[in-house]
Amino acid sequence: MTFGDSFENVELSPYKWATHMDKFEKLARGEDVFPVTVELDLVSYCNHDCGWCVDPKHMSHSLEREFVSKLLHELKSLGIEGIVFKGGGEGTLHPSYAEILEETKNLGFDVGIVTNGSKLPELYEPITKNASYVRVSIDGPTLESHRRIHKSNDFNDVVAGVRKMIQLRESPEQRHPIIGLSFAMDYSLIDLVGEAIKLGDTLRVNYVFFRPPFFEEAGRKNTMTVGQKRELLAAFEKGKKAYNGEMKIFIDYWISDGEAEHFVLRGESPRRGKYMQKGANGIEHITGRCLASPLLVVVTADKKMYPCCNLRFIEEWSIGTLDYERGNTFERIWHSEKRREIMEKIHSIKCIRFCTHPMSKYNEVIEYLRSPQHHRGFV
Ligand SMILES: C[S@@+](CC[C@H](N)C(=O)[O-])C[C@H]1O[C@@H](n2cnc3c(N)ncnc32)[C@H](O)[C@@H]1O
């Protein structure tokens, strides 16, 4: 086996960012860069209704086919490398979804997909063919719990769709897509961690990913006490320890600002203790800035551009509206005065109350590059 045989060593490598060292160095020098990845929301509506959804609101926008094409061509010409169809709603509901995936892939982009999986029984073929990764948000791992969390009645369709993708990927030369199941679980689901692992293992997905949901940052009411969250993380860990199959199990140890505050008030450092790992609530709190934001941008289904996935659909954080008829191209908005103003606010984390720290790891690299590089001579 060579190093590159294992998807853990390649696709899921913690060093993946190193391929973009040029951009990190520019950001550390205070220069601007075009994004590596664009999150493109094809629609702003969803057929599920999760109570803690990070998308602040669902509406009725759907991007016109021709606009998507123009945008993809422009993004290609600017050197953007990956397109993620993920949020703002449920992208697979777009009437031209399969065709758009095909076009995106044919233009040479890497394609990432996050979906609730409800349309997989119809779309598994184009998805399996074109995506580098597919993450299916299941959350409730049983028919009843899925219905309760997603307020939908399609658990069996989701599972059948995942099974079809796995079957289609069976041939040895088909490395992609990496397929994972994600479980955002609150305390009400604590007894179902084992079921979630069993589901992933039975379906033979590459990984399952557990995380407690974000609440306050997404404008949602917290359903758990700090103690319950600790119990939940312990249950994730226990499940992971007890599992000895091939699938990977990931746990997100992210802690909210409210939670960090709780530990500070009790005289405990939020950075100490079993579940308070380094960086778990963001280097941005230490440095007071976010410099990595340009690496990713969001285009929502109403053609607005946002500088962070946590700011999606928060009007005052929009950097502009794409309109090819009026010459408002991605490039023009990127270099606009409006974006400069918004980036100043991002640099000084005026957006911190919405922040779930998606850029923390990259900010750590940039901050390191900005620091005087003592001991450079040693490895
Ligand atoms: C908002 S959804 C949009 C895409 C698609 N509709 C889906 O369900 O995957 C994107 C991802 O965010 C996750 N998510 C939603 N609300 C969350 C929250 N409050 N905390 C953490 N993850 C959340 C979902 O489980 C899903 O994996």
The ligand as an SDF file (V2000), in Angstrom:
LIG
                    3D

 27 29  0  0  0  0  0  0  0  0999 V2000
  -28.2250   23.3900    6.7870 C   0  0  0  0  0  0  0  0  0  0  0  0
  -27.9670   21.8740    5.9450 S   0  0  0  0  0  0  0  0  0  0  0  0
  -28.2540   22.3390    4.2740 C   0  0  0  0  0  0  0  0  0  0  0  0
  -27.9950   21.2340    3.3010 C   0  0  0  0  0  0  0  0  0  0  0  0
  -28.9880   20.1280    3.2190 C   0  0  0  0  0  0  0  0  0  0  0  0
  -30.3310   20.5830    3.2310 N   0  0  0  0  0  0  0  0  0  0  0  0
  -28.7320   19.0910    4.2840 C   0  0  0  0  0  0  0  0  0  0  0  0
  -29.6530   18.7970    5.0540 O   0  0  0  0  0  0  0  0  0  0  0  0
  -27.6360   18.5500    4.3130 O   0  0  0  0  0  0  0  0  0  0  0  0
  -26.2330   21.6810    5.9840 C   0  0  0  0  0  0  0  0  0  0  0  0
  -25.7050   20.8710    7.1260 C   0  0  0  0  0  0  0  0  0  0  0  0
  -25.8210   21.6110    8.3120 O   0  0  0  0  0  0  0  0  0  0  0  0
  -26.1710   20.7210    9.3600 C   0  0  0  0  0  0  0  0  0  0  0  0
  -26.8230   21.5170   10.3930 N   0  0  0  0  0  0  0  0  0  0  0  0
  -28.0110   22.1290   10.3420 C   0  0  0  0  0  0  0  0  0  0  0  0
  -28.2480   22.8090   11.4420 N   0  0  0  0  0  0  0  0  0  0  0  0
  -27.1760   22.6160   12.2440 C   0  0  0  0  0  0  0  0  0  0  0  0
  -26.8180   23.0960   13.5120 C   0  0  0  0  0  0  0  0  0  0  0  0
  -27.6210   23.9120   14.1900 N   0  0  0  0  0  0  0  0  0  0  0  0
  -25.6380   22.7090   14.0160 N   0  0  0  0  0  0  0  0  0  0  0  0
  -24.8030   21.9230   13.3270 C   0  0  0  0  0  0  0  0  0  0  0  0
  -25.0800   21.4630   12.1050 N   0  0  0  0  0  0  0  0  0  0  0  0
  -26.2530   21.7990   11.5680 C   0  0  0  0  0  0  0  0  0  0  0  0
  -27.0850   19.7280    8.7190 C   0  0  0  0  0  0  0  0  0  0  0  0
  -27.1510   18.5330    9.4730 O   0  0  0  0  0  0  0  0  0  0  0  0
  -26.4020   19.5580    7.4000 C   0  0  0  0  0  0  0  0  0  0  0  0
  -25.4260   18.5590    7.5020 O   0  0  0  0  0  0  0  0  0  0  0  0
  1  2  1  0
  2  3  1  0
  2 10  1  0
  3  4  1  0
  4  5  1  0
  5  6  1  0
  5  7  1  0
  7  8  2  0
  7  9  1  0
 10 11  1  0
 11 12  1  0
 11 26  1  0
 12 13  1  0
 13 14  1  0
 13 24  1  0
 14 15  1  0
 14 23  1  0
 15 16  2  0
 16 17  1  0
 17 18  1  0
 17 23  2  0
 18 19  1  0
 18 20  2  0
 20 21  1  0
 21 22  2  0
 22 23  1  0
 24 25  1  0
 24 26  1  0
 26 27  1  0
M  CHG  2   2   1   9  -1
M  END
$$$$
